[in-house]
Amino acid sequence: MVYLFYRTMNKNGKEGEEQTVDAEDVQDAAARQIMKETFDNNNTNMENQKGTRDLFMETLTKIGCQYELAEEEDDDRIFFAYQGEHFFVNAKNDWKYIQIWDTHWGHVELYDIDEFTRLKKAINGSNLNNSVMTVYTIDEAGSNVDVHCKSIILFIPQIPELENYLRLELNEFFRAHQYVGNEMAKLREQEESVKS
């Protein structure tokens, strides 16, 4: 344990008695003060800022995307198209993050075992090499395996060039599409070369 020693000064400017203070107590007090100031500043700043949902809709408009809001009042989804692809976002004004979804952008037949196996390998590779997460769901009624992408990103006004930041993230979805498609083609070629 570290102790700090210091002398206090009395009202007349003369040295008073020697004091001993635990250094950990000083650090804890300083940390509490910093946290309090940060919390107070964040609360003041948040009161003066747009909410995340409003900021996202404003940014969509700035990048030339039209959007539609979900019909139900408690549904926080925002639907929009970007470069011909349909997305939706979960965004609330009191959240600092948004969830971007691109659903049903690809599919394979459920009972095509070889293609389904390739898809799973390609998705695993995509998740290792891209910033967006790729997943699949099984639609037994339609006998399909559908492919979806999701991203969760910070979305606050302090991010510089917010429009470009959003474009960059949306473009990552197309990279994931391309990666999965290319990997599946490579796997098909490898299997064909083994067979011949």
RAZIZI-V19104 format. One record per residue. N is the residue number from 0. SS is DSSP state (h for helix, s for strand, l for the rest). PHI is phi as a letter, one per 30 degrees, with the letter a starting at -180 (none if undefined). OMEGA is omega in whole degrees, 0 to 359 (NA if undefined). Layout:
BEGIN
n: <N N>
ss: <SS SS>
phi: <PHI PHI>
omega: <OMEGA OMEGA>
END
This chain:
BEGIN
n: <0 1 2 3 4 5 6 7 8 9 10 11 12 13 14 15 16 17 18 19 20 21 22 23 24 25 26 27 28 29 30 31 32 33 34 35 36 37 38 39 40 41 42 43 44 45 46 47 48 49 50 51 52 53 54 55 56 57 58 59 60 61 62 63 64 65 66 67 68 69 70 71 72 73 74 75 76 77 78 79 80 81 82 83 84 85 86 87 88 89 90 91 92 93 94 95 96 97 98 99 100 101 102 103 104 105 106 107 108 109 110 111 112 113 114 115 116 117 118 119 120 121 122 123 124 125 126 127 128 129 130 131 132 133 134 135 136 137 138 139 140 141 142 143 144 145 146 147 148 149 150 151 152 153 154 155 156 157 158 159 160 161 162 163 164 165 166 167 168 169 170 171 172 173 174 175 176 177 178 179 180 181 182 183 184 185 186 187 188 189 190 191 192 193 194 195>
ss: <l l s s s s s s s l l l l l s s s s s s s s h h h h h h h h h h h h h h h h h h h h h h h h h h l l l h h h h h h h h h h h l l l l s s s l l l l l l l s s s s s s l l s s s s s s l l l l l l s s s s s s s s s s s s s l l l h h h h h h h h h h h h h h h h h l l l s s s s s s s l l l l s s s s s s s s s s s l l l l l l l h h h h h h h h h h h h h h h h h h h h h h h h h h h h h h h h h h l>
phi: <none c c c c a c c c d e d i c d c d d c b b d d d d d d d d d d d d d d d d d d d d d d d d d d c c d d d d d d d d d d e d d c i c d b b c e d d d d c c d b c a c b h i c c b b b c b b d c c c c b c c b b c h d a a b d e c d e d d d d d e d d d d e d d d d c b d c c c b b b c c d d c h b c c c b b b b b b d b b d d d d h e d d d d e e d d d d d d d d e d d d d d d d d d d d d d d d d d d d>
omega: <181 177 175 177 176 178 178 177 176 184 182 179 179 180 178 183 179 181 175 181 176 182 179 177 179 179 180 180 179 180 178 180 179 180 180 180 179 179 180 179 180 179 179 180 182 179 183 185 172 174 184 180 179 179 180 180 178 180 175 179 181 179 173 179 171 182 174 178 176 185 181 186 182 178 186 181 174 181 178 176 177 182 176 180 181 181 162 183 169 181 175 181 181 173 174 181 173 175 180 180 169 189 174 181 178 176 171 178 183 186 171 188 182 181 178 178 177 180 181 178 180 178 178 178 179 181 177 189 180 182 177 181 177 180 174 173 181 176 183 181 180 182 180 167 183 183 183 174 180 176 174 182 172 181 182 183 180 179 180 178 185 179 179 177 179 178 180 181 178 178 177 177 179 175 178 177 183 180 181 180 180 180 178 178 178 180 177 180 178 180 178 181 177 181 184 NA>
END
